[in-house]
C-alpha cells in the first residue's frame, strides 16, 4: 500500500503496487539447442522477467527461458499469472502495470493499442501509465549497470547455471538498494526500453470487467498532455 500511495503521489496513476518488464541477458551460444536462444534481435540470450516497487526493489524475478520465447509466455509460466488470478493479493483494487507485450487483466493493466484513433483520454492514460512504468526500466538499467556483465555478455555456456548467476545479481541488487548504495544510471542502456514500441494486440479477448477498470482509471486521470 506504500507503493500504491507513492506511485500515485508522484505520477498520478492510482493503485500501482509494482511494475513488470522483461529484458534479455546476452549469453554465449550454449552447447545445446542454440537456435532456441536466439532472440528477435539475432543474438543468444536468456529472458529475465522482473517486478519492482517504487524503490526499484525487485519483488519478483523469474529467469531461465530462452530468448526466443515471448514475454507473455514467460509471464504465464513464471507463477505471476497464478498470483494475479488471486484477488486477495490485490487489496483495494490495486494492480501491476506493464507494457503492450502483456495481456490486460484486472490485476495487470497495460496501454491502449495505438490504432491511430485514440482519444485524448486514451493517450493521456497511456502517457501516465508509461511515465509510472519507467521505474522498472530504470530498475533494469541500474541492475545492468551495477553488474556490467549482464549488460555485455555472460561468458557462460551452462544453461543450468546461468539463471542462478543472474538471480544472485538480482539479490545483490536488492541488498544494495536496502543499503542505499546507489549509482548513476546512464541515459541509454541497450535493451532496457526495447519493449516500449511493441504493438501487441492486447485488446483481443478482453473481459468486460478488465476494460471497465481501465476505462474508469482513464476517465479519472488528470490530463497531463
Phi, psi and omega per residue, in radians:
X1 nan -0.487 3.042
X2 -1.115 -0.726 3.106
X3 -1.071 -0.805 -3.130
X4 -1.041 -0.731 -3.124
X5 -1.160 -0.797 -3.078
X6 -1.243 -0.698 3.082
X7 -1.018 -0.756 -3.109
X8 -1.231 -0.671 3.123
X9 -1.111 -0.689 -3.058
X10 -1.496 -0.651 -2.997
X11 -2.048 -0.264 3.106
X12 1.506 -0.101 -3.123
X13 -1.580 2.141 -3.008
X14 -1.441 2.702 2.899
X15 1.297 0.231 -3.056
X16 -1.502 2.133 3.067
X17 -1.936 -0.031 3.088
X18 -3.136 2.729 3.109
X19 -2.113 2.376 -3.071
X20 -1.968 2.529 3.041
X21 -2.808 2.829 3.065
X22 -2.111 2.684 3.111
X23 -2.520 2.761 3.141
X24 -1.784 2.292 3.043
X25 -1.776 2.049 -3.119
X26 -1.161 2.397 3.104
X27 -2.352 2.823 2.987
X28 -1.232 2.711 -3.137
X29 -1.013 2.104 -3.126
X30 -1.216 2.896 -3.089
X31 -1.263 -0.539 -3.095
X32 -2.121 2.570 3.081
X33 0.901 0.804 -3.081
X34 -1.000 -0.687 -3.045
X35 -1.131 -0.527 -3.106
X36 -1.279 -0.274 3.139
X37 -1.627 0.005 3.112
X38 -1.470 2.100 -3.110
X39 -1.538 -3.080 -3.045
X40 -1.179 -0.250 3.096
X41 -1.629 -0.019 2.994
X42 1.630 0.151 3.092
X43 -2.121 2.827 -3.129
X44 -1.335 2.357 -3.122
X45 -2.721 2.873 3.010
X46 -2.095 2.467 -3.094
X47 -1.414 2.388 2.990
X48 -2.165 2.081 3.060
X49 -1.869 2.284 -3.113
X50 -2.309 2.667 2.926
X51 -2.184 2.290 3.126
X52 -2.183 2.814 3.067
X53 -1.733 -2.925 -3.062
X54 -1.178 -0.327 -3.133
X55 -1.596 0.039 -3.014
X56 1.191 0.360 2.971
X57 -1.369 2.412 3.114
X58 -1.418 2.034 -3.104
X59 -1.818 -0.142 2.985
X60 -2.755 2.345 3.093
X61 -2.362 2.482 3.061
X62 -2.503 2.195 -3.036
X63 -2.480 2.550 3.023
X64 2.417 -0.332 -3.116
X65 -1.336 2.541 -3.133
X66 -1.067 2.740 -3.064
X67 -1.113 -0.349 -3.110
X68 -1.370 -0.170 -3.067
X69 -1.440 2.415 -3.123
X70 -1.264 2.651 -3.117
X71 -0.979 -0.704 -3.114
X72 -1.138 -0.640 3.099
X73 -1.136 -0.746 3.094
X74 -1.055 -0.743 3.112
X75 -1.033 -0.751 -3.075
X76 -1.100 -0.580 -3.068
X77 -1.745 -0.049 -3.026
X78 -1.420 -0.188 -3.045
X79 1.686 -0.317 3.141
X80 -1.189 -0.571 3.134
X81 -1.060 -0.787 3.094
X82 -1.103 -0.697 3.112
X83 -1.055 -0.788 -3.101
X84 -1.234 -0.372 3.108
X85 -1.421 -0.060 3.136
X86 -1.791 1.795 -3.075
X87 -1.111 -0.369 3.134
X88 -1.194 -0.301 3.123
X89 -1.409 -0.174 -3.057
X90 -2.237 1.281 -3.121
X91 -1.191 2.719 3.048
X92 1.022 0.635 3.055
X93 1.061 0.633 3.115
X94 -1.448 3.041 -3.038
X95 -2.922 2.906 2.902
X96 -1.615 2.876 3.017
X97 -2.248 2.528 3.138
X98 -2.529 -3.134 3.137
X99 -1.636 -2.970 -3.015
X100 -1.244 -0.095 3.098
X101 -1.272 -0.272 -3.076
X102 -1.849 2.799 3.120
X103 -1.633 2.395 -3.092
X104 -1.189 2.524 2.959
X105 -2.598 3.079 -3.136
X106 -1.145 -0.418 -3.094
X107 -1.906 0.082 3.045
X108 -2.487 1.803 -3.097
X109 -1.664 2.448 -3.099
X110 -2.302 2.958 -3.115
X111 -1.231 2.829 2.911
X112 -1.242 2.476 3.047
X113 -1.185 2.293 3.140
X114 -1.456 1.698 3.129
X115 -1.747 0.212 -3.129
X116 1.500 -0.001 -3.110
X117 -2.219 0.441 3.131
X118 -1.218 2.452 3.065
X119 -1.372 2.996 3.082
X120 -1.039 -0.703 3.131
X121 -1.152 -0.716 3.088
X122 -1.054 -0.803 -3.129
X123 -1.138 -0.670 3.122
X124 -1.129 -0.722 3.088
X125 -1.040 -0.838 -3.137
X126 -1.062 -0.700 3.141
X127 -1.121 -0.810 -3.111
X128 -1.156 -0.710 3.109
X129 -1.123 -0.797 -3.128
X130 -1.094 -0.725 3.137
X131 -1.098 -0.696 3.127
X132 -1.232 -0.664 -3.078
X133 -1.264 -0.217 3.131
X134 -1.005 -0.388 -3.108
X135 -1.074 -0.629 -3.117
X136 -1.315 -0.537 3.065
X137 -1.189 -0.700 3.077
X138 -1.149 -0.639 3.117
X139 -1.090 -0.826 3.121
X140 -1.129 -0.707 3.092
X141 -1.046 -0.767 3.124
X142 -1.107 -0.742 3.124
X143 -1.033 -0.804 -3.082
X144 -1.281 -0.566 3.113
X145 -1.286 -0.651 3.127
X146 -1.169 -0.727 3.110
X147 -1.993 1.468 -2.968
X148 -1.023 -0.402 -3.131
X149 -1.135 -0.428 3.079
X150 -1.323 -0.387 3.125
X151 -1.519 -0.552 -3.116
X152 -1.549 -1.690 3.112
X153 -2.748 2.276 3.068
X154 -1.277 2.140 -3.117
X155 -1.462 0.720 -3.105
X156 -2.070 2.540 -3.136
X157 -2.059 -0.130 3.128
X158 -1.492 1.814 -3.065
X159 -1.208 -0.194 3.064
X160 -1.428 -0.410 -3.113
X161 -1.727 -0.457 -3.098
X162 -0.991 -0.823 3.134
X163 -1.037 -0.621 3.123
X164 -1.160 -0.673 3.117
X165 -1.119 -0.807 -3.128
X166 -1.134 -0.727 3.132
X167 -1.116 -0.623 3.086
X168 -1.082 -0.688 3.088
X169 -1.094 -0.676 3.124
X170 -1.132 -0.702 3.102
X171 -1.120 -0.778 3.116
X172 -1.126 -0.618 3.057
X173 -0.990 -0.825 3.140
X174 -1.113 -0.684 3.113
X175 -1.076 -0.717 3.107
X176 -1.100 -0.741 3.120
X177 -1.087 -0.780 -3.137
X178 -1.112 -0.490 3.136
X179 -1.632 0.137 -3.124
X180 1.013 0.550 3.097
X181 -1.608 1.555 -3.067
X182 -1.862 2.616 3.084
X183 -2.270 2.886 -3.122
X184 -1.270 2.378 3.097
X185 -1.786 2.154 3.099
X186 -1.038 2.737 -3.126
X187 -1.102 -0.639 -3.104
X188 -2.182 2.180 3.044
X189 -2.189 2.180 -3.068
X190 -0.972 2.336 3.057
X191 1.362 -0.165 -3.083
X192 -1.194 -0.674 -3.085
X193 -1.883 0.363 -3.011
X194 -1.174 -0.391 -3.059
X195 -1.550 -0.094 -3.036
X196 -1.082 -0.689 -3.024
X197 -1.614 0.045 -3.134
X198 -1.183 2.361 3.102
X199 -2.002 1.531 3.070
X200 -1.745 2.427 -3.060
X201 -1.284 1.478 -3.103
X202 -1.442 -0.109 3.139
X203 -1.537 0.004 -3.123
X204 -1.364 2.352 3.062
X205 1.024 0.604 3.111
X206 -1.350 2.590 3.059
X207 -1.557 2.732 -3.064
X208 -1.053 -0.757 -3.088
X209 -1.097 -0.660 -3.113
X210 -1.182 -0.748 3.112
X211 -1.157 -0.671 -3.133
X212 -1.123 -0.675 3.133
X213 -1.128 -0.801 3.135
X214 -1.110 -0.700 3.112
X215 -1.094 -0.716 -3.128
X216 -1.105 -0.767 3.119
X217 -1.177 -0.724 3.124
X218 -0.977 -0.797 -3.082
X219 -1.257 -0.440 -3.105
X220 -1.515 -0.354 -3.070
X221 -1.180 2.431 3.041
X222 -1.239 2.360 -3.116
X223 -1.139 2.256 -3.081
X224 -2.144 0.013 -3.092
X225 -1.468 nan nan
